[in-house]
Amino acid sequence: MLLIVLVLYLCPVFQCQTEDTEFSEDVDFEEEYMTSDMDLNAAPLRIPRQVKMLLSKETKPHIQELSVQTTIISRYAFTAVSCSMLNRHSAATQGVFQFHIPTAAYISNFTMIVGGRVFPSQVKAKEKKMKKEEGGNNGKKNKDTPEQSEGEMELFRMEVTIPGRNRAVFFLIYEELLQRRLGRYEHVTSVRPMQLVSRLSVGVTIVEHSRITYLEVLPLRNGKTPSSNGIGKPNGKVGPPVSTVVKQNESICKISFTPNIAQQAKIATNGMLGDFVVRFDVERENGIGDIQVLDGHFVHYFAPRDLPVVPKNVVFVIDTSASMVGTKIRQTKEALFTILRELRPNDHFNYVTFSNRIRVWQPGKLVPVTPNNIRDAKKFIYMISPTGGTDINGGIQTGSALLRDYLSSKEESHHNSVSLIIFLTDGRPTVGIVQSPTIIGNTKAAVQEKFCLFTIGMGDDVDYRLLERMSLDNCGTVRRIPEDADASVMLKGFYDEIGTPLLSDIRVEYSEDAVEYITQNLFTNYFNGSELVVAGKLTNRSADSLHVQVTASNSEKSIVLEKDVSLHERERETARRLAEAEAGPNADGYVERLWGYLSVKDGLKGRLRSQTSGKRENYTQHAKNLSLTYHFLTPLTQMIVEKPQVLADGTLAQTEVEATEAPPTHESSNQLSEDDNSLTPQSLHRNEPPKSISAVSKATSGVSKPAKKSVTLSKTSADGDPHFVVEIPLSKLTVCFNINGEPGHILRLVTDHKHSGVTVNGELIGAPAPAGSHKEQRTYFNSITIVANKPRRSYIEVTPQKVILDDRDRMILPSSSSISVETPNLAVVLIANTNLTVTIQGNIQFVILFHHYKNPAPYQRDHLGFYIANSKGLSKDTHGLLGQFLYEEIGLTQLPGNFSMAGENITQETLGENITLHNYPALKVKDRTVAVIKKSRRIYSGKQTVDCWFAKNNAAKLIDGQYADYVVSHLFDIGDWVNGTNTH
C-alpha cells in the first residue's frame, strides 16, 4: 500500500539484500505489559504511552526525515509512517524508532532498511503459552484486547543496531476506523520524534462519499486530555499549528503540517511537539443511511438525526475509597455538578457511593429531575468524603438492584426509555469479593440484560480487564482516564457521548440471500452524535439490489426504515469518488479491509464475552484467521522481525549474494527482451532457520555468481484488451481468441489446485473504446494473483504499481524496483517497470509484463500481460481459460463450402508446408467444431508477431463451458473446474 510510495520517496539507494545468517525473532505482544520484561534488543513493543526511552546524546542517531501520511477513505484511515535515521559516527550505535499509535488501530506492515538491506516483518498466529503460576501478576497491565480506552495512544518501539556511517529507514503502516463522537470524527497524529528533525511532514487526506460539512485543525495538543467539548486551547494558542496548509473541496480535503527546524524549536526544543488533531463531519440524509459498495463488500453507516430524545434512567456508582482523595475526588465532583445541570426533565437518577461502605442517596428509588432534587443531589455530592477500601462488587450489586427494582415497578410507563449505570473507580477490589471472575458473574446476574453498564477507570492502578469484561457483558463500553489527565473534562465528555439517547433496540438486516459474514448488526442504544457501522460480504457480486431494513424504538414508538439499494449504482459511485480523489493504492480494497477490521473487533469481543471454552475457541479462531488474512497485529497474532547482525568491527554481517542478471537486450522469437536501461535486480533471499554467527566467514566466500540466462516464453498468453494466444504443443497449432469481459470481473486463467496447487486469476478494469471502434469498451488486466498452495500456501498479487509477495514473510515491492527474491516455495525476479518472472517448484514459470503509459489516451490504462513460460509442473487436469489447452489435442479441419461464416471475408490461407485449405477452416476440439479465421497478433509488448487461428464470440465452443464459467468471486478463489465440458 503506501509503503511503496514511501520506499521510492525516502530511499533512493534502495538495496534489497539480506544474509543467510539473519536471525528471526518473535515479537509477542503479550496480553500483559511491563517495561521490566521488555527485551529491547529482540522485538518491537507496544507499551504504555508515558514510558520514555533514554539514549546517550553522544551516540544518538540523527533523524533526517520523519513523514506521517494518512489517507482517510470514508472514515477508514490508513497511516504510513517513515523515519530515516543517520548514524554519523564511525562506530555502530543503537537506533530506536518509536511512534504512538491509537489503541484501537491495527498495525498491518512494518519494514526496516538498515545498511541498504531490507528487513521485513511477518505477522503470524501467536502460539499458546503455558499459564503462569497463580498468585499475583507482578504488576503487569492486562491487555487481552484492544478495546480499551479508545482514544488513548500506545507506543510502538523498535531498537536496532545501525552500522557506522550508515542509515536505517523504518516503515510502519496501521489502520483504524474513526469513531464518531459528539457529532465529529477525530484523527490524531502523534508528532513526538524526541529530537528536532530536518524534514518533518504530516499529511492527512480525507476522501468522503458525502459532502464535508465541518473541518477543524486544532492547535497541537500536548496533554493527555482530549478536548471533548471540541475546543482545544493548549498554551493559549488558537488555530492550526504553524505551517499548516488546508486545501478542500466539497468531499475531499488535504491537510499538511511541515514545520521547519526553527518552527519546531519554538514549539518544543526536545522534539515533543504534541498531537496533530483533525476533526471533521459529513453531511447526512435522513433515512436508511449511507451504503458504500466495492469489490464484493459493503459498509453501511447509520447516523439518523432530528429524532426526539429518549428519556433515561441513570444510576451513578462512584468510588469513594481513600485512594480517591485529593485531585481525583475534586475533579469527579466537578464533573458530577456539571452533569446534574444537563439532566433533562423526563430523566430519573440516583447516586451510589462505595468504599468499604455502601451509601445510597435516595434508597429504593430513582427520582425525577426537579429543582429540589437537583439541590439535594448537589449537597450529597458536596459531602462525599473518601475513606476506606474498594468494594467494587458491593457497589455494582447495590446500583443494579436499585435500577432493576425501579424498572420492574415502572415497567409500563417507562417502556420507551433507556436505562444505564455509570460506574467509576480508580483501583482494584480490596474489600468484599475480590476475585474478578466472581465479580463478572455477579454483575451479569444482577444486570439481567435490563440495562447497560458503562465503566470508567481513573489512573494507573485500575484492573481495566475487569472493567472491560463488566461493560462488554452488559452492552456498555469502558473509558480510561490517565493518571495526570483532567478527569473533570473527560468525565463530562464521556457523559455527553451517552447522555442523549435517541434510539434503542436497533436491528439492521439485509436480504438473507445477498449477504454473508456481516459484522455486528444488533445495537442496544444509539446516542446522539455517534454512528452505527455495519459491514458485510456480498454472496453474489452480480446481484442488482440489496434490501435494507432498520428497526428500532424511540421515545414515542417503534420505527421501521426500509429501502432497496442498487448495488451497481452504489459501486459505480464509490469507484467514481475514489478516482476523483486520486486516493492511491490503499483505496483499492478499503471496504473489504474495513469489513475485516470490524470482524476482528467483533471476534475479540465475542471471545472476551464467551461463557464456554467451545465458543471462546470459535471466536478466537475466527478473529485469528482474519487477522492473518489482513496482516493485522492483534492480541491473537505476533510479529516476527528479522534484524541485522553487526560484526565486531561495526559492519553488517552479510553473505556475498550476487545479482541475477537481467535478460539480454538481443532477442529471438521466443525470448523476452528488455529495454537497454533496465536495472540489474538485487537479490533478496528469504531463508529458513538461520545459521550461527560463526558461519558468516564461510558463507561470504562460498557463493558463486549465477550464470546469465534469458527468460524463455511460450506464446500462450493473455495480454492487451485482453487478447488470448494459445500454443497447442501436441498439434503444433497456435490459436487465439478475445474475451470481452466486464470491468470488475475476475477471470480464472489457470487452475491446478488439486495437483500442483497452483491457481492464477486476473481482474479486469475498463476503459472507453477508441473513436470509431465497433466495441463499446476496452478491458485490461489490472491485477493478477498467483496462489501456490503446496507445500504450503503462498501467493503473489501483482498490479501495475506493486508486487505483494506473501510466503514466509509478506513483502510489498514497487514495480519500479529491480529485485530478485528467493523463498523455499517461490523464486521471483522483478525487472523495474518491465516484467516479473515467477518460478514455482522449479518447473512452473509465469511471466507478467507491466504496461505503463506516460501520456495515456482515454482508452488506455496501465495494465498487465500474463504469459506461461514453463508448464511442465502443471498436471493434465489443469484448466482455466489458458490452462485447459496445455495438454489438449486440437486438429485443423475444413467446413463445407456452403458453411456460413456470418459475413466474414475469408481468403485462402496456407498453413505450414504443402497444406492448402480450399474451404472454410475450422478447429476440432474434443467433440466440437469451431469455425476460425487466420489473424496476426503482436505479443511480448509488440516485439513479436504471431499468426494464429482466431475463434469468434468470446471463444464459444473453443473453450469448455461458457465465459461466465470462468468468472470467479475474488482474486484468491482457488476452486477447481467443476462445470464439465461444452458439448454444443
VEXLO-574942 format. One line per 3 residues: number of its first residue (from 1); their letters; for each residue y, z, x of C-alpha. Coordinates in pm, whole numbers, always signed. Each point is the difference from the previous one (the first is absolute). Example, Ala and Ser with C-alpha at 12.3 -4.5 7.8 and 13.67 -1.06 7.14 Angstrom:
// VEXLO-574942
1) AS) -450 +780 +1230  +344 -66 +137
***
This chain:
// VEXLO-574942
1) MLL) +0 +0 +0  +335 +100 +151  -177 +73 +327
4) IVL) -2 -371 +78  +376 -30 -14  +43 +314 +204
7) VLY) -234 -116 +275  +189 -328 +33  +341 +162 -11
10) LCP) -54 +300 +221  -263 -109 +246  +73 -338 +158
13) VFQ) -234 +88 +286  -283 +54 -249  -316 +38 +209
16) CQT) -322 +50 -191  -251 +147 +243  -211 +310 +13
19) EDT) -265 +110 +240  -370 +70 -29  +63 +359 +95
22) EFS) +223 +99 -290  -87 +309 -195  +0 +22 -379
25) EDV) +123 +332 -124  -42 +126 -353  +316 +100 -179
28) DFE) -115 +240 -265  +274 +95 -244  -149 +330 -104
31) EEY) +66 +151 -336  +153 +290 +190  +268 -18 +268
34) MTS) +103 +229 +279  +189 -94 +312  -215 +222 +221
37) DMD) -300 -216 -85  +161 -329 +94  -126 -198 +294
40) LNA) +310 -201 +68  -182 -222 +248  -260 -108 -249
43) APL) +145 -104 -329  +295 -75 -225  +67 +293 -225
46) RIP) +187 +68 -321  +140 +350 +38  +263 +211 -179
49) RQV) +346 -147 +25  +161 +290 +186  -229 -20 +304
52) KML) +195 -150 +291  -129 -154 +320  +153 +110 +329
55) LSK) +1 -232 +301  +148 +38 +345  +332 -181 +18
58) ETK) -86 -127 +344  -304 -198 -111  +72 -75 -361
61) PHI) -31 -377 -67  +307 -176 -131  -17 -144 -351
64) QEL) +144 -349 +40  -37 -103 -360  -90 +161 -332
67) SVQ) -27 -216 -310  -95 +123 -349  -22 -278 -257
70) TTI) -96 +67 -361  -67 -254 -271  -15 +148 -351
73) ISR) -163 -242 -244  +17 +131 -357  +3 +362 +121
76) YAF) -290 -49 +243  +131 +53 +353  -137 -142 +325
79) TAV) +159 +164 +305  -52 -137 +352  +109 +210 +295
82) SCS) +16 -136 +354  +103 +202 +303  +31 -130 +356
85) MLN) -4 +257 +284  +70 -66 +367  -129 +217 +284
88) RHS) +271 -48 +262  -183 +206 +263  -256 -118 +250
91) AAT) -251 +265 -105  -188 -5 -330  +139 +228 -267
94) QGV) -80 +113 -352  +174 -179 -284  -1 +142 -351
97) FQF) +53 -213 -308  +69 +207 -308  +132 -94 -339
100) HIP) +46 +185 -328  -165 -165 -299  -6 +104 -366
103) TAA) -294 +223 -90  -101 -231 -285  -12 -309 +227
106) YIS) -312 -147 +158  -3 -142 +352  -161 -347 -7
109) NFT) +40 -111 +363  +71 +145 +343  -2 -196 +326
112) MIV) +120 +67 +355  +84 -242 +278  -5 +181 +334
115) GGR) +47 -178 +328  -16 -333 -179  -338 +65 -161
118) VFP) -77 +60 -366  -167 +319 -122  -65 -34 -373
121) SQV) -124 +269 -234  -279 +0 -253  -28 +193 -327
124) KAK) -353 +108 -80  -173 +252 -224  +40 +359 +104
127) EKK) -331 +154 +96  -105 +313 -179  +27 +314 +207
130) MKK) -178 +331 -24  +195 +264 -181  +167 +252 +224
133) EEG) -98 +364 -4  +113 +191 -303  +281 +248 +25
136) GNN) +356 -115 +53  +138 -337 +89  +182 +90 +320
139) GKK) +333 -57 -167  -60 -370 -54  +184 -176 -277
142) NKD) -244 -169 -230  +62 -372 -51  -296 -123 -198
145) TPE) +205 -251 -192  +332 -175 +43  +120 +97 -346
148) QSE) +201 +289 +135  +369 +51 -18  +95 -359 -55
151) GEM) +327 -75 +169  -86 +207 +306  -52 -175 +331
154) ELF) -281 +30 +251  -2 -90 +365  -217 -276 +145
157) RME) -39 +52 +373  -166 -192 +283  +14 +94 +367
160) VTI) -94 -256 +263  +29 -38 +377  +240 -277 +101
163) PGR) -53 -149 +349  +291 +6 +243  +270 -264 -46
166) NRA) -159 -107 -325  +48 +21 -372  -188 +94 -315
169) VFF) +62 -149 -345  -121 +183 -312  -43 -158 -344
172) LIY) -54 +204 -315  -27 -125 -358  -19 +222 -306
175) EEL) +13 -65 -374  +109 +202 -301  +86 -36 -367
178) LQR) +345 +139 -70  +12 +245 -288  +280 +0 -250
181) RLG) +170 +335 -43  +312 +80 -200  +52 -370 -64
184) RYE) -5 -102 +367  -237 -124 +266  +58 +146 +344
187) HVT) -113 -143 +332  +36 +216 +310  -15 -125 +360
190) SVR) -15 +263 +270  +227 -82 +296  -89 +262 +259
193) PMQ) -86 -174 +328  +77 +320 +201  +235 -194 +230
196) LVS) +276 -256 -20  -145 -350 -35  +142 -318 +148
199) RLS) -98 -215 -299  -49 +193 -322  -42 -177 -334
202) VGV) -105 +106 -347  -41 -260 -271  -88 +36 -366
205) TIV) -62 -307 -217  -40 +57 -373  -161 -277 -207
208) EHS) -13 +78 -372  -135 -182 -300  +290 +126 -213
211) RIT) +371 +31 +65  +102 +280 +237  +234 +217 -206
214) YLE) +69 +278 +248  +13 +9 +380  +122 +271 +232
217) VLP) -33 +56 +373  +48 +371 +65  +153 +159 +308
220) LRN) -261 +91 +260  -192 +302 -122  -70 +253 +274
223) GKT) -136 +288 -203  -335 +34 -174  +143 +31 -347
226) PSS) +10 -326 -194  +314 -37 -205  -176 +5 -333
229) NGI) +323 -24 -190  +68 -337 +156  +289 +120 +218
232) GKP) -46 +19 +375  +281 +168 +199  -131 +95 +343
235) NGK) +274 +101 +245  +259 -73 -267  -34 -375 +44
238) VGP) +6 -239 -290  -143 -349 -17  -264 -189 +198
241) PVS) -52 +68 +372  +214 -188 +248  -116 -359 +75
244) TVV) -179 -31 -336  +19 -347 -156  -110 -74 -357
247) KQN) -61 -350 -136  -101 -19 -363  -52 -239 -285
250) ESI) -147 +59 -344  -356 +90 +99  -5 -4 +382
253) CKI) +174 +235 +239  +0 +12 +381  +130 +308 +178
256) SFT) +35 +44 +377  +94 +299 +213  +58 -89 +366
259) PNI) +202 +270 +180  +78 -61 +365  -37 +277 +257
262) AQQ) +358 +122 -44  -43 +20 -376  -332 +181 +42
265) AKI) +157 +253 +236  +270 +84 -255  -272 +86 -251
268) ATN) -236 +188 +234  -25 -13 +378  -367 +106 -9
271) GML) -111 -303 -200  -69 +201 -319  +213 -215 -228
274) GDF) -167 +96 -327  -139 -175 -307  +132 -338 -108
277) VVR) -21 +19 -380  +23 -286 -249  -2 +60 -374
280) FDV) -26 -268 -265  -110 -74 -354  -74 -313 -202
283) ERE) +75 -127 -346  -256 +71 -271  -57 -141 -343
286) NGI) -129 +206 -285  -355 -74 -93  -326 -34 +181
289) GDI) +148 +12 +351  -11 -228 +305  -331 -167 +86
292) QVL) -37 -196 +326  -302 -218 +81  -108 -138 +337
295) DGH) -328 -96 +166  -227 +120 -278  +164 +344 -30
298) FVH) +277 +144 -214  +236 +296 +4  +161 +145 -311
301) YFA) +321 +205 +25  +77 +201 -314  +330 +192 -21
304) PRD) +139 -3 -356  +352 +119 -65  +223 +108 -289
307) LPV) -271 +223 -146  +67 +338 -168  -74 +303 +218
310) VPK) -320 +186 -85  +47 +379 -36  -176 +203 +267
313) NVV) -162 +338 +21  +30 +131 +355  -112 +319 +174
316) FVI) +140 +72 +345  -244 +199 +216  +189 +129 +305
319) DTS) -130 +171 +315  +192 +324 +64  -208 +135 +288
322) ASM) +166 +161 +300  -7 -325 +201  +251 -152 -245
325) VGT) +271 +245 +103  +326 -142 +130  +84 -371 -8
328) KIR) -306 -107 -199  +59 +224 -301  +376 -65 +10
331) QTK) -51 -379 -11  -270 +35 -265  +235 +200 -220
334) EAL) +276 -258 +46  -234 -276 -114  -121 +201 -301
337) FTI) +359 +69 -108  +77 -374 +20  -315 -95 -190
340) LRE) +85 +248 -275  +322 -189 -70  -196 -325 -44
343) LRP) -257 +119 -250  +40 -186 -331  +39 +160 -343
346) NDH) -351 -102 -112  -170 +136 +313  -190 +332 +20
349) FNY) -43 +198 +322  -107 +322 +170  -31 +154 +349
352) VTF) -287 +168 +181  +45 +162 +342  -288 +107 +220
355) SNR) -56 +196 +316  -261 +273 -9  +145 +66 -344
358) IRV) +39 -248 -287  +318 +8 -211  +74 -207 -315
361) WQP) +358 -39 -116  -81 -40 -373  -361 +118 -53
364) GKL) -220 -195 -242  +232 -288 -79  +220 -289 +109
367) VPV) +359 +25 -115  +235 -276 -118  +313 -100 +192
370) TPN) +282 +208 -151  +312 +152 +159  -148 +351 -24
373) NIR) -331 -102 +154  +176 -184 +282  +212 +311 +68
376) DAK) -305 +229 +6  -193 -242 +222  +283 +5 +255
379) KFI) -16 +379 +10  -376 -13 +58  +37 -252 +281
382) YMI) +282 +199 +159  -210 +319 +4  -300 -160 +176
385) SPT) -72 +197 +318  -273 -114 +245  -267 +254 +94
388) GGT) -375 +33 +49  -281 -256 +47  -84 -336 -158
391) DIN) -227 -11 -307  -12 -376 -63  -295 +22 -238
394) GGI) +166 +271 -208  +325 -192 -31  -173 -322 -109
397) QTG) -226 +179 -248  +291 +183 -161  +220 -309 -25
400) SAL) -286 -214 -135  -95 +257 -263  +363 +26 -109
403) LRD) +39 -377 -48  -348 -51 -144  +46 +270 -265
406) YLS) +340 -138 -92  -139 -350 -52  -290 +133 -209
409) SKE) +233 +185 -233  +244 -291 -31  -246 -290 +10
412) ESH) +135 -197 -295  +372 +41 +52  -21 -79 +372
415) HNS) -239 -292 -12  +260 -238 +150  +106 +210 +296
418) VSL) -86 +20 +368  -124 +324 +151  -4 +91 +367
421) IIF) -7 +279 +253  +219 -9 +309  -162 +221 +264
424) LTD) +174 +98 +325  -133 +192 +299  +73 +35 +371
427) GRP) -335 +136 +116  -373 +34 -34  -184 +233 -238
430) TVG) -18 +354 +142  -51 +212 -312  -264 -21 -271
433) IVQ) -223 -307 +21  +64 -172 +333  -284 -258 +16
436) SPT) +144 -346 -60  -303 -148 -188  +8 +292 -244
439) IIG) +374 -36 -58  -41 -375 -59  -280 +56 -251
442) NTK) +188 +279 -178  +312 -215 -25  -186 -293 -155
445) AAV) -168 +233 -251  +332 +160 -91  +191 -327 -45
448) QEK) -276 -159 -214  +170 -343 +28  +269 +118 -243
451) FCL) +294 -38 +240  +89 -105 +356  +45 +215 +308
454) FTI) +263 -92 +260  -12 +195 +325  +266 +53 +268
457) GMG) -64 +138 +347  +283 +143 +209  -26 +22 +377
460) DDV) -280 -28 +253  -234 +279 -110  -121 -163 -322
463) DYR) -354 -111 -79  +103 -348 -112  -359 -107 -57
466) LLE) -32 +277 -259  +326 -97 -172  -101 -365 +1
469) RMS) -339 +65 -153  +160 +215 -269  +248 -277 -86
472) LDN) -239 -296 +16  -256 +176 -220  +270 +63 -259
475) CGT) +198 -328 -20  +282 +121 +222  +135 -65 +349
478) VRR) +80 +213 +304  +326 +9 +191  +65 +151 +342
481) IPE) +329 +159 +102  +26 +24 +381  +77 +336 +157
484) DAD) +362 -77 +95  +85 -224 -297  +250 +72 -275
487) ASV) -248 +128 -256  +264 +22 -272  +72 -374 +13
490) MLK) -367 -97 +28  -109 +227 -286  +273 -137 -222
493) GFY) -93 -357 +98  -366 +58 -79  +83 +145 -338
496) DEI) +227 -295 -77  -295 -233 +56  -221 +175 -256
499) GTP) +266 +155 -221  +51 -297 -233  -332 -112 -152
502) LLS) +20 -317 -210  -365 -80 -74  -334 +176 +2
505) DIR) -364 -109 -11  +69 -351 +133  -288 -246 +9
508) VEY) +39 -348 +154  -278 -246 -88  -73 -365 +74
511) SED) -238 -266 -130  -347 +134 +82  -136 -338 +103
514) AVE) +303 -84 +218  +30 +290 +244  -214 +220 +218
517) YIT) +64 +285 +240  +329 +114 -149  +173 +302 +150
520) QNL) +97 +311 -198  +99 -107 -351  +10 +333 -186
523) FTN) +308 +217 +52  +72 +338 -152  +378 -30 +10
526) YFN) +277 -244 +78  +326 +156 +120  +342 -160 -13
529) GSE) +91 -183 +319  -359 -39 +119  -242 -291 -26
532) LVV) -367 -53 -84  -181 -255 +215  -340 -155 -75
535) AGK) -166 -267 +214  -318 -195 -60  -221 -284 +103
538) LTN) -42 -300 -232  -356 -99 -78  +98 -360 -69
541) RSA) +285 -146 +201  +13 -306 -222  +51 +200 -322
544) DSL) +312 -96 -195  +121 +335 -128  -41 +374 +24
547) HVQ) +27 +228 -302  +186 +322 +80  +18 +305 -226
550) VTA) +186 +326 +64  -49 +297 -233  +191 +327 +32
553) SNS) +165 +282 -191  +365 +98 +1  +205 +265 -176
556) EKS) -24 -171 -337  -322 -199 -26  -273 -196 +172
559) IVL) +107 -336 +137  -195 -315 +78  +127 -289 +213
562) EKD) -198 -324 +26  +54 -335 +164  -193 -304 +121
565) VSL) +116 -82 +352  -32 -352 +140  -180 +46 +334
568) HER) +84 -345 +136  +367 +38 -88  +17 +345 +159
571) ERE) -173 -120 +316  +233 -298 +34  +301 +226 -47
574) TAR) -129 +252 +256  -72 -275 +254  +342 -157 -61
577) RLA) +180 +327 +67  -190 +47 +325  +76 -353 +112
580) EAE) +371 +45 -75  +11 +324 +195  -185 -141 +304
583) AGP) -176 +335 +7  -232 -98 +283  -376 +25 +55
586) NAD) -29 +352 -138  +97 -133 -342  -318 -202 -32
589) GYV) -222 +274 -140  +237 +279 -98  -139 +38 -355
592) ERL) -356 +29 +126  +99 +246 +272  +197 +203 -253
595) WGY) -315 +9 -215  -202 +112 +301  +258 +268 +85
598) LSV) -2 +146 -352  -379 -23 -22  -37 +203 +320
601) KDG) +246 +259 -135  -201 +22 -324  -324 +38 +193
604) LKG) +139 +284 +213  +133 +180 -307  -333 -43 -181
607) RLR) -182 +127 +308  +216 +309 +6  -48 +69 -371
610) SQT) -376 -62 -6  -211 +285 -127  -335 -137 +120
613) SGK) -117 -129 +335  -115 -328 -159  +340 -81 -145
616) REN) +171 +107 +320  -221 -232 +202  +70 -292 -236
619) YTQ) +375 +47 +27  -28 +50 +375  -199 -319 +52
622) HAK) +232 -202 -224  +315 +117 +181  -164 -41 +341
625) NLS) -111 -358 -69  +346 -100 -118  +161 +173 +298
628) LTY) -218 -207 +233  +62 -321 -195  +378 +35 +30
631) HFL) -6 +178 +339  +175 +307 -136  -4 +315 +209
634) TPL) -87 +265 -261  -172 +340 +2  -331 -190 -21
637) TQM) +58 -233 +295  +82 +40 +365  +170 -214 +258
640) IVE) -164 -105 +324  +247 -94 +270  -85 -149 +335
643) KPQ) +226 +133 +273  +73 -126 +350  -155 +172 +298
646) VLA) +236 +46 +294  -136 +9 +355  +107 +247 +267
649) DGT) +257 -245 +136  +172 -11 -339  -123 -346 -101
652) LAQ) -215 -94 -297  -372 -22 +54  -102 -352 -91
655) TEV) -271 -258 +38  +86 -344 +122  -54 -198 -316
658) EAT) +87 -361 +53  +156 -218 -267  -200 -255 -192
661) EAP) +152 -341 +58  +166 -187 -281  -160 -332 -98
664) PTH) +112 -286 +228  +276 -237 -102  -219 -309 +19
667) ESS) -206 -73 -307  -307 -184 -109  -110 -85 -349
670) NQL) -161 +338 -61  +220 +238 +198  +305 +188 -121
673) SED) +290 -63 +233  +292 +236 +47  +370 -46 +56
676) DNS) +113 +0 +361  +201 +315 -52  -282 +205 -150
679) LTP) -50 +334 +166  -305 +119 +185  -147 +280 -211
682) QSL) -12 +355 +124  -338 +173 -22  -45 +306 -215
685) HRN) -352 +140 +11  -98 +262 -256  -287 +196 +146
688) EPP) -271 +233 -121  -42 +348 +156  +225 +26 +308
691) KSI) -119 +26 +356  +81 +294 +221  +313 -7 +210
694) SAV) -212 -35 +313  -102 -346 -118  +353 -134 +33
697) SKA) -26 -115 +362  -327 -181 -69  +137 -172 -307
700) TSG) +313 -125 +171  -195 -207 +251  -294 -124 -204
703) VSK) +155 -224 -265  -4 -374 +48  +242 -247 -151
706) PAK) -140 -182 -306  -54 -370 +37  +240 -243 -167
709) KSV) -119 -147 -323  +149 -184 -293  -43 +81 -366
712) TLS) -249 -247 -146  +41 -83 -367  -198 -181 -258
715) KTS) +187 -200 -258  -110 +237 -279  +330 +147 -111
718) ADG) +248 +86 -274  +356 -73 +104  +331 -116 -143
721) DPH) +37 -34 -376  -301 +98 +33  -208 -300 +101
724) FVV) -367 +73 +61  -197 -191 +263  -374 +57 +40
727) EIP) -231 -130 +271  -353 -43 -134  -205 +50 +319
730) LSK) -334 -104 -149  +136 -324 -149  +261 -77 +266
733) LTV) +259 -51 -272  +350 +136 -42  +105 +91 -353
736) CFN) +340 +111 -124  +155 +129 -321  +308 +178 -131
739) ING) +20 +327 -185  +297 +16 -237  +3 +376 -50
742) EPG) +253 +235 -149  +233 +221 +203  -152 +344 +28
745) HIL) -357 -125 -28  -234 +125 +271  -266 -253 +99
748) RLV) -343 +76 +142  -31 -220 +309  -312 +142 +164
751) TDH) -245 +263 -121  -312 +113 +181  +21 +365 -92
754) KHS) -374 +69 -28  -101 -144 +336  +268 -16 +268
757) GVT) +235 +221 -203  +288 -247 +33  +244 -89 -279
760) VNG) +321 -206 +20  +258 -8 -281  +340 -170 -17
763) ELI) +298 +65 -229  +224 -281 -123  +378 -6 -29
766) GAP) +199 -267 -180  +287 -233 +75  +170 -276 -202
769) APA) -138 -349 +55  +210 -255 +192  +223 -229 -204
772) GSH) -196 -289 -147  -337 +167 +48  -263 -28 -272
775) KEQ) -80 +368 +50  +173 +282 -184  -13 +237 +296
778) RTY) -142 +48 +346  -216 +291 +110  -73 +144 +343
781) FNS) -208 +280 +147  +234 +291 +64  -264 +260 +82
784) ITI) -358 -23 +129  -242 +288 +41  -321 -2 +202
787) VAN) -231 +289 -86  -296 +77 +226  -227 +262 -155
790) KPR) -265 +14 +273  -82 +204 +200  +289 +191 -160
793) RSY) +295 -100 -213  +297 -152 +175  +255 -257 -106
796) IEV) +287 -220 +108  +290 -76 -234  +228 -283 +107
799) TPQ) +338 -115 -131  +248 -235 +168  +186 +306 +130
802) KVI) -271 +244 +106  -365 +66 +74  -159 +326 -115
805) LDD) -322 +86 +182  -201 +293 -133  -317 +81 +190
808) RDR) -25 +331 +181  +380 +9 +3  +258 -154 -229
811) MIL) +240 -224 +189  +295 -200 -127  +91 -291 +227
814) PSS) +295 -234 -47  -100 -367 -12  +270 -62 +261
817) SSI) -203 +184 +267  -277 -131 +224  -275 +258 +10
820) SVE) -374 +19 +58  -188 +279 -178  -366 +83 +47
823) TPN) -193 +253 -208  -374 +59 -33  -2 -213 -317
826) LAV) +278 -252 +49  +180 -203 +262  +348 -124 -80
829) VLI) +230 -227 +198  +353 -42 -136  +221 -277 +141
832) ANT) +361 +67 -92  +106 -183 -319  -282 -251 +49
835) NLT) -352 +115 -84  -240 +289 -29  -364 -28 +108
838) VTI) -244 +252 -148  -353 +34 +138  -256 +209 -191
841) QGN) -333 +110 +144  +47 -254 +279  -110 -305 -199
844) IQF) +233 -21 -301  +347 -129 +77  +298 -76 -219
847) VIL) +344 -130 +96  +315 +58 -204  +306 -215 +68
850) FHH) +354 +129 -53  +241 -247 -158  +365 +107 +30
853) YKN) +307 -202 -101  +336 +47 +172  +191 -177 -278
856) PAP) -244 -29 -289  +53 -239 -287  -23 +149 -350
859) YQR) -364 -111 -26  -101 +156 +333  -123 +354 +58
862) DHL) -120 +173 +314  -377 -8 -40  -344 +13 +161
865) GFY) -279 -246 +69  -366 +106 +21  -264 -168 +220
868) IAN) -367 +77 +61  -57 -37 +374  -359 +131 +22
871) SKG) -231 +70 -292  -329 +65 +180  -8 +365 -101
874) LSK) +45 -73 -372  -316 -15 -211  -127 -289 -213
877) DTH) +104 +199 -307  +368 -19 +99  +225 -110 -284
880) GLL) +367 -36 -85  +222 -306 -23  -74 -81 +366
883) GQF) -308 +207 +72  -228 -176 -251  +5 -323 +205
886) LYE) -106 +146 +337  -370 -63 -64  +29 -257 -280
889) EIG) -154 -347 +11  +232 -251 -165  -87 -366 -25
892) LTQ) +226 -301 -36  -97 -236 -281  +151 -271 -221
895) LPG) +91 -2 -364  -57 -315 -215  +274 -262 +12
898) NFS) +102 +75 -360  +62 +368 +79  +357 +100 -84
901) MAG) +203 +192 +257  +270 +80 -251  +250 -248 +132
904) ENI) -55 +59 +373  +66 -307 +214  -324 -13 +201
907) TQE) -28 -231 +297  -305 -83 +202  -56 +258 +266
910) TLG) -228 +14 +297  -170 +323 +106  -167 +29 +339
913) ENI) -183 -292 +155  -133 -293 -203  +46 +177 -337
916) TLH) +203 -192 -255  +58 +132 -352  +47 -278 -255
919) NYP) +23 +229 -303  +169 +332 -67  -93 +274 +248
922) ALK) -135 +336 -115  -150 +314 +148  -335 +140 -103
925) VKD) +24 +381 -4  -316 +176 -117  -58 -159 -343
928) RTV) +362 -103 -45  +174 -330 +69  +366 +15 +96
931) AVI) +224 -309 +13  +214 -7 +316  +254 -216 +177
934) KKS) +85 -33 +368  +304 +189 +129  +150 +120 +325
937) RRI) +100 +358 +67  +208 +154 +276  -135 +329 +135
940) YSG) +69 +239 +292  +374 +17 -82  +11 -376 -38
943) KQT) -137 -66 +348  -313 -179 -116  -80 -243 -280
946) VDC) -343 +3 -164  -149 -247 -250  -182 +160 -290
949) WFA) -152 -63 -340  +238 +148 -259  -118 +161 -326
952) KNN) +255 +24 -283  +66 +253 -275  -13 +326 +193
955) AAK) -328 -110 +160  -175 -10 -338  -378 -49 +46
958) LID) +40 +10 +378  +18 +381 +4  -241 +229 -179
961) GQY) +144 +125 -324  +368 -35 -87  +324 +83 +177
964) ADY) +32 +326 -198  -330 +122 +146  +166 +24 +340
967) VVS) +298 +208 -113  -60 +366 +91  +179 +317 -102
970) HLF) +144 +110 +334  +11 -91 +367  -277 +244 +92
973) DIG) -241 -110 -271  -340 -48 +171  -214 -90 -301
976) DWV) -277 -255 +45  -18 -339 -169  -171 +75 -330
979) NGT) +81 -300 -219  -281 -234 +93  +70 -368 +48
982) NTH) +174 -266 -197  -253 -221 -170  +246 -231 -173
***
